[in-house]
Amino acid sequence: MIEVWTWPTPNGHKVHIMLEEIGLPYKVVPVNIGQGEQFKPEFLAITPNHRIPAIIDPDGPGGQRFALFESGAILIYLAEKTGQLIPAEPAARYRCLQWLMFQMGGVGPMFGQYNHFAAYAPEKIPYAIERYTNEVKRLHRVLDKRLSESEYLAGADYSIADIATFPWVRNPSRRGIDLADYPHVRRWHDAIAARPAVMRGVEVLSENQRRGAMTDQERENLFGAKQFGAR
């Protein structure tokens, strides 16, 4: 059984959804990032980057125990392990991977920076908020154009590219986005949100999602100087 070291964030949801879609049994190991559990030695032994999610597969390559971090790498690993949700044909496979990388290098970091400066930063910096507001809108326009041409991000079939991107696009009002302005993204979002495996995946640890303002201790654990001393 695969261990998933995780917390209910968009990056965590990617892996929860993937495991539900492919049907592999898994055990959730909660890592409360607001309480600083990502700095514990047992977690750092899996991921030196002290970021969720990470997995341990007791039946990894060669039948050996295998630990892996970075959500995009985990999606590729699970897709290749099961032969699901990644195209086999080379050109289609690379289209899938390009949209996965678009999420990893664009959607996730830029949406995350918006969330930080608009919602979590103790000082509201107008330039930063404007910069990331504009980038969030631009990335939605890129997605909308792609989804005007294709049912899913990689083509006609649902794939890990969609699984990676969906958790960041859901709850758009948190980023000041109205999906009515991006009708192709809305069509795609609603179709994915209705999938039973997706519904199950976003419920994993949902009782632990933050309600209300971030505490000073949570802010320190997520953004403070402790980040620089973790080993």
N, C-alpha and C positions, 0 to 999 in steps of 0.2 A: 504493500500500500504506500502510495506516494505521500510524503509529508509536505505540507504547504505552510511555510512560515510567512505570515501575512497579517494584514489589517485592512479594514474596509475603506480603501482609497481606490481611485481609478486604476492604478497599477496593480493593486491587489485583485480588483474585480476582473481584470483581464484573465488572470490565471484561474480564478474560481469559475468563470464562464467557460473557459477552454476545457477544464476538467469535466464540467457538467456536459458539455457538448460531446466529448469523445467517450464519455462513460467509464473512465478509469476510476477505481476507488481511491479515495484520498482522505487524509486526516489533517484537520486544520490545527496548526500550532499558532495561537494568537501572539502577536508581537505588538504590544501597546506602545506605539511610537510617541504618544503624548506623555507617557510615563517614563520614557527613556529606555524601554526594554530592548531597543535596537542596538544598544551599546553593551549588552551582556556578552560575556565571553562565548557562550554557546552559540549565539547568533553570529558573532564576528568570525567564528570558526567556519561558517558557511559562506558568508559574504563580507569581505574586507571593506566594502563600501557602506556598510551599516544602513542599507535601505531595503525595505520590503518591496516585492516578495522574493523568496528563495524557495527552492524545493530540494528534497532529498528523495531520490528514487532508489530503493533497495535492489531493484533489478535493472540497473543501468547498462551501459555498453559493456559487453563481455560478461553480463550477469553480475557485475560488481556494483556496490553501493556508489552512487554518483550524486554529488551536490552541484547545484547550478543556481546562479543569481542573474539578475537583469530580466525584466519581464518579457522583452522581445526575444531574447535567447531561449527563455523557457517555452514560449509559444512555438518557436521553430522546433525545439527539441521534442515537445509533445506531439506536434503534427507529424514529424518524421518517425517518431517511435510507433505511432498508430497508423500512419498512412492516411490521415484525415486532415481536411481543411487547409491543405496546401496543394496546389496543382502539381502533377507529375511532369507534364509537358514543359520543356525548358523555358520557352518564351512566357508562358502563362505563369510559371513559377517565379520568374524574375519580376513580372508585373506585380505579383502578390508581394514579393519582398520589397519592391520599391515603395509601395503604399504602407507597408509595415514600417519601413524606415522613415517615411514621411511623418508618421505618428510619433515615432521615437525621437526624431530630431526636430520636429516642428510642433505638432499639436500638443504633445505632453509638456515640453519645456515652456512653450509660450503661454499655454493656458495656465500652467502652474505659476508662472511669473505674474500673470494677471491676478490670480487668486491671492498671491502673496501681497502685492502692492495695494490691491483694492480692498482686501478683507483682513489681512493679518498684520501688515506692517504697522508699528506703533505711530509712525509719522507718515502722513499722507503726502506723497510727492506727486504733484500734478503731472510733471513730465513723464514719470514712470507709468502712471495710470493711463495717460493718453497713449503712450507708446504701445503698451500691451493691449489696451482696448482696440486700437487700430489693427494690431497683429492678429488678435482673435477674430476680428471681422474678416480680415484678409484670408485667413486660413479657412473660415467657413465658405468664403467665395470659391476658393480652390476646390474644396470638397463638393460644393454645389455644382460646379461645372463638371467635375468628374462624374458625379452621380446623375447628371443630365444625359450622359453618354452611356452609362453602364448601370446595370441593376445593383451591383455591389462594387466595392472599390477595386478589386482585382479583376473584375469581369462579370460574367453571368452567374457565378457561383459564390456563395458565402464562404469566407475564408478567415484565416488568422488576421488579415489586414483589417477586416471589419471588427473582429473581436478586440483588437488592440485599440481601435479608435472610438468605438461606441461608449465605453465608460467615461471618456473625456467629453463627449458631446451631450450626454444625458444631463438633466438638470440645467438647461441652458440659461435660465433666468439668473443663476448664480454668477454668470458672466455678462449679464445685461444683454443677452441674445434672445431674440424672438425668432423661432424657427419658421414662422410664417414668411419671414424675409428670405428664407433659403428653402424653397419648396421641395427640392430634390433631396436635400439633407433630411428634411422632415419626413418624407416618404420612407427613406432608408432607416432613419431612427425608429420610426413607429413599427416598421416590419421587424427589426431586430428586437426591440423591446417586447414584442409579443411572443417571442420564442420561449418555450417552457424552460429550456436550459439556461437562457439568459435571466429569466425571472428568478430561477433558483440561485444562480451565481451571484446576483447583486444582493441577495438576502444573506449571504454568508457573513457572519459577524455584524449584521446590520444593527443589532441592538447596541453596539458599541460606537456607532457613529456620533460625532460630536453634536451636541445640542447647545446652542447659545455661543457666547463669546469664548475665545481662547484664553486660558489662564496664563499668568506670567510663567508658571512652571512649564506648561506645554510649549509656550513660545521659546523658552530657553532650550528645551529638549529637541525641538524641531529646527530651530534657526540659530541657536546661541553658540557660544565658544566651545561647548562640549563637542561639537562637530569636528573640531580641529585636533582634538587630543585622542580620539578613538583609535584603537589598534586591535 
